Amino acid sequence: MQKNITILGICFGYQLLAYTLGGLVDYHRLGEEKRKTEIQLTEEGRRDSMLFIL
């Protein structure tokens, strides 16, 4: 059964989604990538039901 739903995967989430949907998840040859990024939601982002927890 196919469903039309929106999915947001961040960090481990996108890796889990890729694996679940048949993709390959593996270690990057250059090692882990870590960084911190500050974000600000636009007015449209604040109204988006996908981002309601932010």
PyMOL Python script that loads the backbone (N, CA, C, O; Angstrom):
from pymol import cmd

cmd.read_pdbstr("""\
ATOM      1  N   MET A   1       0.842  -1.179   0.000  1.00  0.00           N
ATOM      2  CA  MET A   1       0.000   0.000   0.000  1.00  0.00           C
ATOM      3  C   MET A   1       0.888   1.243   0.000  1.00  0.00           C
ATOM      4  O   MET A   1       1.825   1.331   0.794  1.00  0.00           O
ATOM      5  N   GLN A   2       0.611   2.186  -0.864  1.00  0.00           N
ATOM      6  CA  GLN A   2       1.380   3.416  -0.940  1.00  0.00           C
ATOM      7  C   GLN A   2       0.607   4.534  -0.255  1.00  0.00           C
ATOM      8  O   GLN A   2      -0.594   4.701  -0.466  1.00  0.00           O
ATOM      9  N   LYS A   3       1.330   5.306   0.580  1.00  0.00           N
ATOM     10  CA  LYS A   3       0.709   6.428   1.290  1.00  0.00           C
ATOM     11  C   LYS A   3       1.419   7.710   0.928  1.00  0.00           C
ATOM     12  O   LYS A   3       2.628   7.712   0.696  1.00  0.00           O
ATOM     13  N   ASN A   4       0.686   8.786   0.879  1.00  0.00           N
ATOM     14  CA  ASN A   4       1.250  10.094   0.569  1.00  0.00           C
ATOM     15  C   ASN A   4       1.445  10.859   1.879  1.00  0.00           C
ATOM     16  O   ASN A   4       0.562  11.602   2.309  1.00  0.00           O
ATOM     17  N   ILE A   5       2.624  10.669   2.516  1.00  0.00           N
ATOM     18  CA  ILE A   5       2.914  11.349   3.773  1.00  0.00           C
ATOM     19  C   ILE A   5       4.267  12.040   3.671  1.00  0.00           C
ATOM     20  O   ILE A   5       5.121  11.642   2.879  1.00  0.00           O
ATOM     21  N   THR A   6       4.451  13.062   4.467  1.00  0.00           N
ATOM     22  CA  THR A   6       5.704  13.799   4.507  1.00  0.00           C
ATOM     23  C   THR A   6       6.571  13.228   5.621  1.00  0.00           C
ATOM     24  O   THR A   6       6.086  12.965   6.721  1.00  0.00           O
ATOM     25  N   ILE A   7       7.860  13.037   5.331  1.00  0.00           N
ATOM     26  CA  ILE A   7       8.789  12.501   6.321  1.00  0.00           C
ATOM     27  C   ILE A   7      10.001  13.422   6.384  1.00  0.00           C
ATOM     28  O   ILE A   7      10.535  13.831   5.353  1.00  0.00           O
ATOM     29  N   LEU A   8      10.428  13.743   7.595  1.00  0.00           N
ATOM     30  CA  LEU A   8      11.620  14.550   7.808  1.00  0.00           C
ATOM     31  C   LEU A   8      12.643  13.708   8.564  1.00  0.00           C
ATOM     32  O   LEU A   8      12.367  13.227   9.663  1.00  0.00           O
ATOM     33  N   GLY A   9      13.813  13.533   7.977  1.00  0.00           N
ATOM     34  CA  GLY A   9      14.871  12.780   8.634  1.00  0.00           C
ATOM     35  C   GLY A   9      16.104  13.643   8.815  1.00  0.00           C
ATOM     36  O   GLY A   9      16.632  14.188   7.846  1.00  0.00           O
ATOM     37  N   ILE A  10      16.558  13.769  10.030  1.00  0.00           N
ATOM     38  CA  ILE A  10      17.748  14.566  10.329  1.00  0.00           C
ATOM     39  C   ILE A  10      18.741  13.668  11.052  1.00  0.00           C
ATOM     40  O   ILE A  10      18.364  12.932  11.964  1.00  0.00           O
ATOM     41  N   CYS A  11      20.002  13.722  10.652  1.00  0.00           N
ATOM     42  CA  CYS A  11      21.083  12.981  11.277  1.00  0.00           C
ATOM     43  C   CYS A  11      20.818  11.484  11.190  1.00  0.00           C
ATOM     44  O   CYS A  11      20.743  10.945  10.086  1.00  0.00           O
ATOM     45  N   PHE A  12      20.675  10.798  12.316  1.00  0.00           N
ATOM     46  CA  PHE A  12      20.411   9.361  12.280  1.00  0.00           C
ATOM     47  C   PHE A  12      19.068   9.081  11.610  1.00  0.00           C
ATOM     48  O   PHE A  12      18.882   8.024  11.007  1.00  0.00           O
ATOM     49  N   GLY A  13      18.140  10.015  11.713  1.00  0.00           N
ATOM     50  CA  GLY A  13      16.812   9.828  11.122  1.00  0.00           C
ATOM     51  C   GLY A  13      16.863   9.597   9.621  1.00  0.00           C
ATOM     52  O   GLY A  13      16.172   8.715   9.111  1.00  0.00           O
ATOM     53  N   TYR A  14      17.667  10.371   8.905  1.00  0.00           N
ATOM     54  CA  TYR A  14      17.717  10.171   7.456  1.00  0.00           C
ATOM     55  C   TYR A  14      18.433   8.876   7.106  1.00  0.00           C
ATOM     56  O   TYR A  14      18.128   8.255   6.087  1.00  0.00           O
ATOM     57  N   GLN A  15      19.390   8.457   7.947  1.00  0.00           N
ATOM     58  CA  GLN A  15      20.062   7.182   7.715  1.00  0.00           C
ATOM     59  C   GLN A  15      19.086   6.021   7.922  1.00  0.00           C
ATOM     60  O   GLN A  15      19.082   5.062   7.150  1.00  0.00           O
ATOM     61  N   LEU A  16      18.270   6.110   8.958  1.00  0.00           N
ATOM     62  CA  LEU A  16      17.282   5.076   9.235  1.00  0.00           C
ATOM     63  C   LEU A  16      16.244   5.006   8.111  1.00  0.00           C
ATOM     64  O   LEU A  16      15.847   3.919   7.691  1.00  0.00           O
ATOM     65  N   LEU A  17      15.811   6.170   7.631  1.00  0.00           N
ATOM     66  CA  LEU A  17      14.859   6.197   6.508  1.00  0.00           C
ATOM     67  C   LEU A  17      15.465   5.567   5.263  1.00  0.00           C
ATOM     68  O   LEU A  17      14.809   4.770   4.593  1.00  0.00           O
ATOM     69  N   ALA A  18      16.705   5.913   4.948  1.00  0.00           N
ATOM     70  CA  ALA A  18      17.365   5.352   3.771  1.00  0.00           C
ATOM     71  C   ALA A  18      17.462   3.837   3.877  1.00  0.00           C
ATOM     72  O   ALA A  18      17.157   3.127   2.918  1.00  0.00           O
ATOM     73  N   TYR A  19      17.880   3.341   5.026  1.00  0.00           N
ATOM     74  CA  TYR A  19      18.019   1.902   5.234  1.00  0.00           C
ATOM     75  C   TYR A  19      16.664   1.198   5.112  1.00  0.00           C
ATOM     76  O   TYR A  19      16.551   0.161   4.459  1.00  0.00           O
ATOM     77  N   THR A  20      15.647   1.769   5.742  1.00  0.00           N
ATOM     78  CA  THR A  20      14.307   1.187   5.721  1.00  0.00           C
ATOM     79  C   THR A  20      13.753   1.116   4.301  1.00  0.00           C
ATOM     80  O   THR A  20      13.025   0.184   3.959  1.00  0.00           O
ATOM     81  N   LEU A  21      14.099   2.097   3.484  1.00  0.00           N
ATOM     82  CA  LEU A  21      13.591   2.140   2.106  1.00  0.00           C
ATOM     83  C   LEU A  21      14.532   1.436   1.121  1.00  0.00           C
ATOM     84  O   LEU A  21      14.377   1.580  -0.091  1.00  0.00           O
ATOM     85  N   GLY A  22      15.500   0.682   1.633  1.00  0.00           N
ATOM     86  CA  GLY A  22      16.356  -0.124   0.770  1.00  0.00           C
ATOM     87  C   GLY A  22      17.681   0.493   0.402  1.00  0.00           C
ATOM     88  O   GLY A  22      18.406  -0.062  -0.424  1.00  0.00           O
ATOM     89  N   GLY A  23      18.022   1.628   0.991  1.00  0.00           N
ATOM     90  CA  GLY A  23      19.280   2.297   0.680  1.00  0.00           C
ATOM     91  C   GLY A  23      20.445   1.726   1.468  1.00  0.00           C
ATOM     92  O   GLY A  23      20.257   0.898   2.359  1.00  0.00           O
ATOM     93  N   LEU A  24      21.631   2.164   1.139  1.00  0.00           N
ATOM     94  CA  LEU A  24      22.848   1.730   1.803  1.00  0.00           C
ATOM     95  C   LEU A  24      23.274   2.772   2.829  1.00  0.00           C
ATOM     96  O   LEU A  24      23.372   3.958   2.512  1.00  0.00           O
ATOM     97  N   VAL A  25      23.522   2.336   4.045  1.00  0.00           N
ATOM     98  CA  VAL A  25      24.038   3.202   5.104  1.00  0.00           C
ATOM     99  C   VAL A  25      25.379   2.618   5.516  1.00  0.00           C
ATOM    100  O   VAL A  25      25.463   1.446   5.883  1.00  0.00           O
ATOM    101  N   ASP A  26      26.432   3.434   5.455  1.00  0.00           N
ATOM    102  CA  ASP A  26      27.775   2.928   5.715  1.00  0.00           C
ATOM    103  C   ASP A  26      28.618   4.056   6.316  1.00  0.00           C
ATOM    104  O   ASP A  26      28.154   5.192   6.412  1.00  0.00           O
ATOM    105  N   TYR A  27      29.837   3.752   6.713  1.00  0.00           N
ATOM    106  CA  TYR A  27      30.754   4.748   7.250  1.00  0.00           C
ATOM    107  C   TYR A  27      31.364   5.563   6.113  1.00  0.00           C
ATOM    108  O   TYR A  27      31.662   5.027   5.046  1.00  0.00           O
ATOM    109  N   HIS A  28      31.544   6.845   6.345  1.00  0.00           N
ATOM    110  CA  HIS A  28      32.166   7.721   5.356  1.00  0.00           C
ATOM    111  C   HIS A  28      33.676   7.541   5.439  1.00  0.00           C
ATOM    112  O   HIS A  28      34.229   7.482   6.537  1.00  0.00           O
ATOM    113  N   ARG A  29      34.340   7.453   4.316  1.00  0.00           N
ATOM    114  CA  ARG A  29      35.778   7.179   4.300  1.00  0.00           C
ATOM    115  C   ARG A  29      36.605   8.291   4.951  1.00  0.00           C
ATOM    116  O   ARG A  29      37.741   8.049   5.356  1.00  0.00           O
ATOM    117  N   LEU A  30      36.060   9.494   5.056  1.00  0.00           N
ATOM    118  CA  LEU A  30      36.786  10.599   5.685  1.00  0.00           C
ATOM    119  C   LEU A  30      36.426  10.775   7.158  1.00  0.00           C
ATOM    120  O   LEU A  30      36.887  11.718   7.802  1.00  0.00           O
ATOM    121  N   GLY A  31      35.609   9.874   7.692  1.00  0.00           N
ATOM    122  CA  GLY A  31      35.253   9.936   9.109  1.00  0.00           C
ATOM    123  C   GLY A  31      33.960  10.696   9.361  1.00  0.00           C
ATOM    124  O   GLY A  31      33.259  11.100   8.434  1.00  0.00           O
ATOM    125  N   GLU A  32      33.669  10.876  10.635  1.00  0.00           N
ATOM    126  CA  GLU A  32      32.436  11.545  11.043  1.00  0.00           C
ATOM    127  C   GLU A  32      32.474  13.036  10.724  1.00  0.00           C
ATOM    128  O   GLU A  32      33.530  13.669  10.742  1.00  0.00           O
ATOM    129  N   GLU A  33      31.307  13.569  10.435  1.00  0.00           N
ATOM    130  CA  GLU A  33      31.180  15.011  10.236  1.00  0.00           C
ATOM    131  C   GLU A  33      30.300  15.538  11.357  1.00  0.00           C
ATOM    132  O   GLU A  33      29.160  15.101  11.516  1.00  0.00           O
ATOM    133  N   LYS A  34      30.821  16.467  12.125  1.00  0.00           N
ATOM    134  CA  LYS A  34      30.067  17.044  13.240  1.00  0.00           C
ATOM    135  C   LYS A  34      30.152  18.552  13.156  1.00  0.00           C
ATOM    136  O   LYS A  34      31.219  19.119  12.919  1.00  0.00           O
ATOM    137  N   ARG A  35      29.026  19.185  13.352  1.00  0.00           N
ATOM    138  CA  ARG A  35      29.016  20.635  13.458  1.00  0.00           C
ATOM    139  C   ARG A  35      27.699  21.089  14.064  1.00  0.00           C
ATOM    140  O   ARG A  35      26.710  20.356  14.058  1.00  0.00           O
ATOM    141  N   LYS A  36      27.702  22.266  14.569  1.00  0.00           N
ATOM    142  CA  LYS A  36      26.512  22.855  15.165  1.00  0.00           C
ATOM    143  C   LYS A  36      26.090  24.029  14.291  1.00  0.00           C
ATOM    144  O   LYS A  36      26.918  24.846  13.888  1.00  0.00           O
ATOM    145  N   THR A  37      24.798  24.105  14.003  1.00  0.00           N
ATOM    146  CA  THR A  37      24.281  25.170  13.160  1.00  0.00           C
ATOM    147  C   THR A  37      23.050  25.781  13.812  1.00  0.00           C
ATOM    148  O   THR A  37      22.131  25.067  14.211  1.00  0.00           O
ATOM    149  N   GLU A  38      23.036  27.072  13.915  1.00  0.00           N
ATOM    150  CA  GLU A  38      21.873  27.762  14.464  1.00  0.00           C
ATOM    151  C   GLU A  38      20.875  28.015  13.337  1.00  0.00           C
ATOM    152  O   GLU A  38      21.254  28.441  12.246  1.00  0.00           O
ATOM    153  N   ILE A  39      19.610  27.752  13.608  1.00  0.00           N
ATOM    154  CA  ILE A  39      18.583  27.982  12.595  1.00  0.00           C
ATOM    155  C   ILE A  39      17.515  28.920  13.158  1.00  0.00           C
ATOM    156  O   ILE A  39      17.336  29.022  14.372  1.00  0.00           O
ATOM    157  N   GLN A  40      16.818  29.592  12.265  1.00  0.00           N
ATOM    158  CA  GLN A  40      15.687  30.427  12.641  1.00  0.00           C
ATOM    159  C   GLN A  40      14.551  30.111  11.686  1.00  0.00           C
ATOM    160  O   GLN A  40      14.730  30.086  10.468  1.00  0.00           O
ATOM    161  N   LEU A  41      13.381  29.873  12.256  1.00  0.00           N
ATOM    162  CA  LEU A  41      12.216  29.565  11.426  1.00  0.00           C
ATOM    163  C   LEU A  41      11.617  30.837  10.843  1.00  0.00           C
ATOM    164  O   LEU A  41      11.535  31.863  11.517  1.00  0.00           O
ATOM    165  N   THR A  42      11.207  30.760   9.607  1.00  0.00           N
ATOM    166  CA  THR A  42      10.461  31.850   8.990  1.00  0.00           C
ATOM    167  C   THR A  42       9.022  31.760   9.480  1.00  0.00           C
ATOM    168  O   THR A  42       8.652  30.797  10.152  1.00  0.00           O
ATOM    169  N   GLU A  43       8.231  32.733   9.156  1.00  0.00           N
ATOM    170  CA  GLU A  43       6.814  32.706   9.527  1.00  0.00           C
ATOM    171  C   GLU A  43       6.129  31.489   8.898  1.00  0.00           C
ATOM    172  O   GLU A  43       5.315  30.826   9.539  1.00  0.00           O
ATOM    173  N   GLU A  44       6.463  31.208   7.651  1.00  0.00           N
ATOM    174  CA  GLU A  44       5.905  30.027   6.977  1.00  0.00           C
ATOM    175  C   GLU A  44       6.330  28.748   7.690  1.00  0.00           C
ATOM    176  O   GLU A  44       5.530  27.824   7.833  1.00  0.00           O
ATOM    177  N   GLY A  45       7.578  28.689   8.138  1.00  0.00           N
ATOM    178  CA  GLY A  45       8.064  27.534   8.875  1.00  0.00           C
ATOM    179  C   GLY A  45       7.332  27.325  10.187  1.00  0.00           C
ATOM    180  O   GLY A  45       7.080  26.190  10.590  1.00  0.00           O
ATOM    181  N   ARG A  46       6.990  28.416  10.853  1.00  0.00           N
ATOM    182  CA  ARG A  46       6.246  28.323  12.119  1.00  0.00           C
ATOM    183  C   ARG A  46       4.858  27.739  11.919  1.00  0.00           C
ATOM    184  O   ARG A  46       4.313  27.109  12.826  1.00  0.00           O
ATOM    185  N   ARG A  47       4.278  27.943  10.735  1.00  0.00           N
ATOM    186  CA  ARG A  47       2.940  27.412  10.442  1.00  0.00           C
ATOM    187  C   ARG A  47       2.979  25.981   9.902  1.00  0.00           C
ATOM    188  O   ARG A  47       1.936  25.335   9.797  1.00  0.00           O
ATOM    189  N   ASP A  48       4.147  25.488   9.564  1.00  0.00           N
ATOM    190  CA  ASP A  48       4.284  24.160   8.970  1.00  0.00           C
ATOM    191  C   ASP A  48       4.122  23.082  10.047  1.00  0.00           C
ATOM    192  O   ASP A  48       4.857  23.084  11.035  1.00  0.00           O
ATOM    193  N   SER A  49       3.180  22.176   9.868  1.00  0.00           N
ATOM    194  CA  SER A  49       2.908  21.146  10.866  1.00  0.00           C
ATOM    195  C   SER A  49       4.103  20.205  11.066  1.00  0.00           C
ATOM    196  O   SER A  49       4.207  19.584  12.123  1.00  0.00           O
ATOM    197  N   MET A  50       4.993  20.084  10.101  1.00  0.00           N
ATOM    198  CA  MET A  50       6.160  19.222  10.243  1.00  0.00           C
ATOM    199  C   MET A  50       7.133  19.782  11.281  1.00  0.00           C
ATOM    200  O   MET A  50       7.891  19.025  11.887  1.00  0.00           O
ATOM    201  N   LEU A  51       7.117  21.096  11.490  1.00  0.00           N
ATOM    202  CA  LEU A  51       8.078  21.750  12.376  1.00  0.00           C
ATOM    203  C   LEU A  51       7.447  22.213  13.687  1.00  0.00           C
ATOM    204  O   LEU A  51       8.019  23.057  14.377  1.00  0.00           O
ATOM    205  N   PHE A  52       6.309  21.693  14.032  1.00  0.00           N
ATOM    206  CA  PHE A  52       5.589  22.172  15.206  1.00  0.00           C
ATOM    207  C   PHE A  52       6.335  21.973  16.516  1.00  0.00           C
ATOM    208  O   PHE A  52       6.048  22.663  17.493  1.00  0.00           O
ATOM    209  N   ILE A  53       7.292  21.038  16.559  1.00  0.00           N
ATOM    210  CA  ILE A  53       8.002  20.779  17.817  1.00  0.00           C
ATOM    211  C   ILE A  53       9.179  21.710  18.023  1.00  0.00           C
ATOM    212  O   ILE A  53       9.735  21.743  19.121  1.00  0.00           O
ATOM    213  N   LEU A  54       9.586  22.475  17.007  1.00  0.00           N
ATOM    214  CA  LEU A  54      10.777  23.323  17.120  1.00  0.00           C
ATOM    215  C   LEU A  54      10.468  24.635  17.785  1.00  0.00           C
ATOM    216  O   LEU A  54      11.361  25.465  17.958  1.00  0.00           O
TER     217      LEU A  54
END
""", "prot")
cmd.dss("prot")
cmd.show_as("cartoon", "prot")
cmd.util.cbc("prot")
cmd.orient("prot")
